[in-house]
Amino acid sequence: MKPGIKTLSALLLTFGLTLPGLAFACGGGGGGPGFKKGPAPHKMVRMIEKNAEQLGIEQATLDQIQQVLEANKPEAESLRADAKAAGKALREAMKSENPSKDQVLALSAEAGAARQALKQFNLSVMLDIKALLTPEQQAAMRELRAERRGKWKGKRGKRGKRGGWGGPEAEL
């Protein structure tokens, strides 16, 4: 028996709703181990420490920044573990032979909420750290970041803007 148009539409809708969540859970969009995408206070701190002299940041301020990180470390680890567990639960559900649509969608929502909570927490920590810097130091940080982005921009090679070969900016 051939599936009807309604059956095919329902199937496509189901996959259309679950695949983004699955991609997130499997590491797409930065949801994998280490959560490489999104705000990362430790990267900001590493840049500040490495360039403290150039940015005019004193040791007392560096110590305050470390205190902010240490004070927030337990919550950060807890949120990271929650996001990782939610992603794992979603992956496990999708691995089952016949996953329940409602269950997968609920797990996808849970994984997204956990990831969002982690992202907001990281942004909050970064803003706390930024508040410890003077406006001049913040401006110097922005310039340093822009300079570094410019260095990486030229290293894309022939991949183009979106990373695909032969993209709009590819030069052959």
C-alpha positions as CSV (number, residue, x, y, z in Angstrom):
1,M,0.0,0.0,0.0
2,K,1.4,3.4,-1.0
3,P,1.5,6.1,1.6
4,G,-0.9,9.0,0.9
5,I,0.0,12.7,0.7
6,K,-1.2,13.3,4.2
7,T,1.0,10.5,5.6
8,L,4.1,11.8,3.7
9,S,3.3,15.4,4.9
10,A,3.1,14.2,8.5
11,L,6.3,12.3,8.2
12,L,8.1,15.3,6.7
13,L,6.7,17.6,9.4
14,T,7.9,15.1,12.1
15,F,11.4,15.0,10.7
16,G,11.4,18.7,10.1
17,L,10.6,19.3,13.8
18,T,12.9,16.7,15.2
19,L,16.1,17.0,13.1
20,P,17.1,20.4,14.4
21,G,16.9,19.2,17.9
22,L,18.8,16.1,17.0
23,A,21.5,18.1,15.3
24,F,21.8,20.3,18.4
25,A,22.0,17.2,20.6
26,C,24.6,15.6,18.4
27,G,26.9,18.6,18.4
28,G,25.6,20.8,15.7
29,G,25.5,24.4,16.7
30,G,27.9,23.9,19.5
31,G,26.0,21.4,21.5
32,G,28.7,18.8,21.7
33,P,31.3,18.2,24.3
34,G,32.9,21.4,25.5
35,F,30.2,23.6,23.9
36,K,32.6,25.3,21.5
37,K,30.1,27.9,20.2
38,G,28.5,30.7,22.2
39,P,29.9,32.8,24.9
40,A,32.8,31.5,26.9
41,P,34.0,33.5,29.9
42,H,37.2,31.5,30.2
43,K,38.2,32.5,26.7
44,M,37.6,36.1,27.4
45,V,39.7,35.8,30.6
46,R,42.5,34.1,28.8
47,M,42.6,36.9,26.3
48,I,42.6,39.5,29.1
49,E,45.4,37.7,31.0
50,K,47.5,37.2,27.9
51,N,47.2,40.9,26.9
52,A,46.9,42.5,30.4
53,E,50.0,44.7,29.9
54,Q,48.8,45.9,26.5
55,L,45.3,46.5,27.8
56,G,46.6,48.3,30.9
57,I,45.0,45.9,33.3
58,E,46.6,45.7,36.8
59,Q,47.1,42.6,38.8
60,A,44.4,43.6,41.3
61,T,41.8,43.6,38.5
62,L,43.1,40.2,37.2
63,D,42.7,38.9,40.7
64,Q,39.1,40.2,40.8
65,I,38.4,38.6,37.5
66,Q,39.7,35.2,38.8
67,Q,37.4,35.6,41.8
68,V,34.4,36.1,39.6
69,L,35.3,32.9,37.6
70,E,35.9,30.9,40.8
71,A,32.7,32.1,42.4
72,N,30.6,31.0,39.4
73,K,32.5,27.8,38.6
74,P,30.1,25.4,40.5
75,E,27.0,26.8,38.8
76,A,28.7,26.7,35.4
77,E,29.7,23.1,35.9
78,S,26.2,22.2,37.0
79,L,24.5,23.9,34.0
80,R,27.1,22.4,31.6
81,A,26.3,18.9,33.0
82,D,22.6,19.5,32.7
83,A,22.9,20.6,29.1
84,K,25.1,17.6,28.3
85,A,22.7,15.2,30.0
86,A,19.7,16.6,28.2
87,G,21.5,16.3,24.9
88,K,22.4,12.7,25.7
89,A,18.8,11.9,26.6
90,L,17.7,13.3,23.2
91,R,20.3,11.3,21.3
92,E,19.3,8.1,23.1
93,A,15.7,8.6,22.3
94,M,16.5,9.2,18.7
95,K,18.5,6.0,18.6
96,S,15.5,3.9,19.6
97,E,13.9,1.9,16.9
98,N,10.6,3.8,17.0
99,P,10.9,7.0,19.0
100,S,7.8,8.7,20.3
101,K,7.3,12.0,18.6
102,D,6.0,13.7,21.8
103,Q,8.9,12.3,23.8
104,V,11.5,13.5,21.3
105,L,10.0,16.9,21.0
106,A,9.9,17.2,24.8
107,L,13.5,16.1,25.1
108,S,14.5,18.5,22.3
109,A,12.8,21.4,24.2
110,E,14.5,20.3,27.4
111,A,17.9,20.2,25.7
112,G,17.4,23.6,24.1
113,A,16.3,25.1,27.4
114,A,19.3,23.7,29.2
115,R,21.7,25.0,26.5
116,Q,20.0,28.4,26.7
117,A,20.3,28.5,30.4
118,L,24.1,27.8,30.1
119,K,24.4,30.5,27.4
120,Q,22.6,33.1,29.5
121,F,24.7,32.2,32.6
122,N,27.9,32.6,30.6
123,L,26.8,36.0,29.2
124,S,26.0,37.1,32.8
125,V,29.5,36.1,33.9
126,M,31.1,37.9,31.0
127,L,29.2,41.0,31.8
128,D,30.4,40.8,35.4
129,I,33.9,40.5,34.2
130,K,33.5,43.4,31.7
131,A,32.2,45.6,34.5
132,L,35.6,45.3,36.2
133,L,37.3,46.9,33.2
134,T,37.5,50.6,32.5
135,P,35.8,52.0,29.4
136,E,39.3,52.5,27.9
137,Q,40.2,48.8,28.6
138,Q,36.9,47.7,27.1
139,A,37.6,49.7,24.0
140,A,41.1,48.2,23.8
141,M,39.6,44.7,24.1
142,R,37.2,45.4,21.2
143,E,40.1,46.6,19.1
144,L,42.1,43.5,20.0
145,R,39.2,41.2,19.1
146,A,38.6,43.0,15.8
147,E,42.3,42.7,15.0
148,R,42.3,38.9,15.7
149,R,39.1,38.4,13.6
150,G,40.8,40.2,10.7
151,K,43.7,37.8,10.9
152,W,41.4,34.8,10.8
153,K,39.2,36.2,8.1
154,G,42.1,36.0,5.6
155,K,42.7,32.3,6.4
156,R,39.5,31.0,4.9
157,G,41.1,30.3,1.7
158,K,38.9,29.3,-1.2
159,R,36.0,28.2,0.9
160,G,34.0,31.4,0.6
161,K,31.8,33.1,3.2
162,R,29.8,30.1,4.3
163,G,32.6,27.5,4.2
164,G,31.4,25.8,1.1
165,W,33.8,25.4,-1.8
166,G,33.0,27.7,-4.7
167,G,30.9,30.0,-2.6
168,P,30.2,33.6,-3.5
169,E,33.7,34.8,-2.3
170,A,35.7,32.0,-3.7
171,E,38.5,32.9,-6.0
172,L,39.9,30.2,-8.2
